[in-house]
Amino acid sequence: MCQNHQLSGQVAAFAQLSLCFSPLDILNSLPKLTTLPWVPHVNTQHYQGQWDVVPLRCQAHHKSAHEILQSFSIDQGEHWTNLALLQNSHALVEVLASLPCPVKAVRLMRLRAGAEIKPHQDPGLALEFGEARLHLPLRSDEHLIFNVADHRVPMQCGELWYLNANMTHSVHNRSTEDRINVVIDCQSNTWLTHQVYNSANCLWV
């Protein structure tokens, strides 16, 4: 447990935040998943099977661009905008409105049954670098293995988790069902730091 302290020389690998949401409400607020504009993840060397993305919020200058740019041009820029799919989903708008930190890119990420994301790092994408990646599982089960720094993240649907993507992480969907998460990139601030440091379910390494 993280009890209001940072262990000397260690950083958080993952932490459950205090917010929870209804996966069913979010899924019901979206069109049928099979009709969404899924695009294959561009980092093909990082996965086996099928891993795809639907952009929900992107850099403002990509608002009318192809979904690939909307999904993956997320490293630079200060101006972000909601895409129509997000704007029309009251449940997802409420999710983002509940986060008192600056929100950047938002997307749905689907890992098909049997697919695997290989161990990799996203340099600089961690609380201590001023950035944070949050995951909100909408569809998953106990056969989904998500590891950060060789430790399994015990994420459940509807829970919001901070994951330190600067550390080595991997995912293996051993289920017969597709996994779908909302993935939110945001700027770290006092609120988010407090959430991580005081989480009742986190790991320091």
C-alpha positions in Angstrom: 0.0 0.0 0.0 1.0 3.6 -0.6 0.4 5.5 2.6 1.3 9.1 2.0 4.9 8.6 1.3 7.3 7.8 -1.5 9.7 5.1 -0.7 13.3 6.3 -0.9 14.8 5.7 -4.4 11.6 4.1 -5.7 8.8 5.2 -8.1 5.3 3.9 -8.6 4.9 1.2 -11.3 1.2 1.4 -11.1 -1.6 2.7 -8.8 -5.4 2.5 -8.7 -7.0 5.9 -8.5 -10.0 6.6 -6.4 -12.4 7.1 -9.3 -14.6 4.4 -10.7 -17.0 4.4 -13.6 -19.7 2.1 -15.2 -18.2 0.2 -18.2 -21.7 -0.6 -19.4 -22.8 3.0 -19.4 -19.7 4.0 -21.5 -20.1 1.1 -23.9 -23.8 1.9 -24.3 -23.0 5.5 -25.1 -20.9 4.4 -28.1 -22.0 3.0 -31.5 -21.6 -0.7 -32.0 -17.9 -1.6 -31.5 -17.8 -3.3 -34.9 -18.8 0.0 -36.6 -16.1 2.1 -35.0 -13.1 3.4 -37.1 -10.5 1.0 -35.7 -7.0 1.4 -37.1 -4.1 -1.1 -36.5 -1.5 0.0 -34.1 1.5 1.4 -36.0 4.2 -0.2 -33.8 3.9 -3.6 -35.4 7.2 -4.8 -34.0 5.7 -4.5 -30.5 2.8 -7.0 -30.8 1.6 -10.2 -32.2 -2.0 -10.7 -33.2 -4.4 -7.8 -33.6 -4.1 -4.5 -31.6 -6.1 -1.5 -32.8 -7.1 1.9 -31.8 -10.0 4.4 -32.1 -9.0 8.1 -31.5 -11.3 10.1 -29.2 -9.3 13.2 -28.5 -6.3 14.4 -30.5 -4.1 17.4 -31.3 -6.3 20.2 -32.6 -4.5 20.5 -35.9 -5.3 16.8 -36.6 -9.0 17.1 -36.1 -9.8 16.6 -39.8 -6.8 14.3 -40.5 -6.7 10.5 -41.0 -7.4 8.4 -37.9 -3.7 7.2 -37.9 -2.5 10.8 -37.2 -5.3 11.3 -34.7 -4.4 8.1 -32.9 -0.6 8.3 -32.9 0.6 11.9 -33.2 0.5 12.3 -29.4 4.0 13.4 -28.3 4.0 17.1 -29.1 1.6 20.0 -29.0 -0.4 21.9 -26.4 -3.8 22.2 -28.1 -6.1 19.2 -27.9 -9.7 18.7 -29.0 -12.5 16.1 -28.6 -13.4 14.3 -31.7 -17.1 13.7 -32.6 -17.2 10.2 -31.2 -16.1 11.4 -27.8 -18.3 14.6 -27.9 -21.4 12.4 -28.6 -20.7 10.1 -25.7 -22.1 11.7 -22.6 -20.6 9.0 -20.4 -17.0 9.5 -21.7 -17.3 13.3 -21.5 -18.2 12.8 -17.8 -15.2 10.6 -17.3 -12.8 13.3 -18.6 -14.7 16.0 -16.7 -14.0 14.2 -13.5 -10.3 14.4 -13.9 -8.8 17.6 -12.4 -5.7 17.4 -14.5 -4.9 18.5 -18.1 -6.0 15.8 -20.5 -4.2 15.2 -23.8 -4.8 12.2 -26.0 -7.7 9.9 -25.4 -8.4 6.7 -27.4 -10.0 3.3 -27.2 -7.5 0.5 -27.5 -8.6 -3.1 -28.3 -6.4 -6.1 -27.9 -8.0 -9.0 -29.7 -8.4 -12.4 -28.1 -5.1 -14.3 -28.1 -3.0 -11.2 -29.0 0.1 -10.1 -27.2 1.8 -6.8 -26.7 5.5 -7.5 -26.3 7.6 -6.0 -23.5 8.5 -2.5 -24.3 8.9 1.0 -22.8 7.5 4.4 -23.7 10.3 6.7 -22.5 9.3 9.7 -20.4 5.7 8.7 -20.0 5.6 8.6 -16.2 4.5 10.8 -13.3 8.1 11.8 -12.4 8.6 13.2 -16.0 5.4 15.3 -15.8 3.3 12.9 -17.9 0.9 10.2 -17.0 -1.0 7.4 -18.8 -4.3 6.2 -17.3 -6.2 3.1 -18.2 -9.9 2.5 -17.8 -10.9 -1.1 -18.7 -14.3 -1.5 -20.3 -14.1 -5.1 -21.4 -11.7 -7.6 -19.9 -11.5 -10.7 -17.7 -9.1 -12.7 -15.4 -7.3 -14.1 -18.5 -5.9 -10.7 -19.4 -2.3 -10.4 -18.1 -1.0 -6.8 -17.9 2.5 -6.6 -16.4 4.5 -3.5 -15.5 8.1 -4.0 -14.2 7.4 -7.8 -14.1 4.4 -7.3 -11.8 0.8 -8.0 -12.8 -1.6 -5.1 -12.6 -4.8 -6.2 -10.9 -7.1 -4.0 -13.1 -10.8 -4.6 -13.1 -13.4 -3.2 -15.4 -14.6 0.3 -14.4 -11.5 1.1 -12.4 -9.1 3.9 -13.3 -5.4 3.1 -13.1 -2.1 5.0 -13.5 0.5 2.9 -15.3 4.2 3.9 -15.5 4.8 3.4 -19.2 8.4 4.5 -18.8 9.0 1.0 -17.2 8.9 -2.2 -19.2 5.3 -3.3 -19.7 3.5 -6.0 -21.6 0.0 -7.4 -22.2 -1.1 -10.9 -23.1 -4.8 -11.4 -23.8 -5.3 -15.1 -23.0 -9.1 -14.7 -23.1 -11.4 -15.7 -25.8 -12.8 -12.2 -25.7 -11.3 -8.9 -26.9 -10.0 -6.5 -24.3 -11.0 -2.9 -24.7 -9.6 0.0 -22.6 -10.0 3.7 -22.6 -6.4 5.1 -22.6 -5.9 8.7 -21.4 -2.7 10.6 -21.6 -2.5 13.6 -19.3 -0.2 16.0 -17.6 0.7 15.2 -14.0 -0.2 17.7 -11.3 -0.7 17.9 -7.6 -4.1 16.0 -7.7 -2.7 13.1 -9.7 0.4 12.9 -7.6 -1.7 12.8 -4.5 -3.9 10.0 -6.0 -0.9 7.9 -6.8 1.0 8.4 -3.5 -2.1 7.7 -1.4 -3.5 4.8 -3.5 -4.6 1.8 -1.5 -3.6 -0.5 -4.3 -0.2 0.4 -5.9 3.3 -0.9 -6.4 6.6 0.9 -5.7 9.8 -0.5 -7.4 
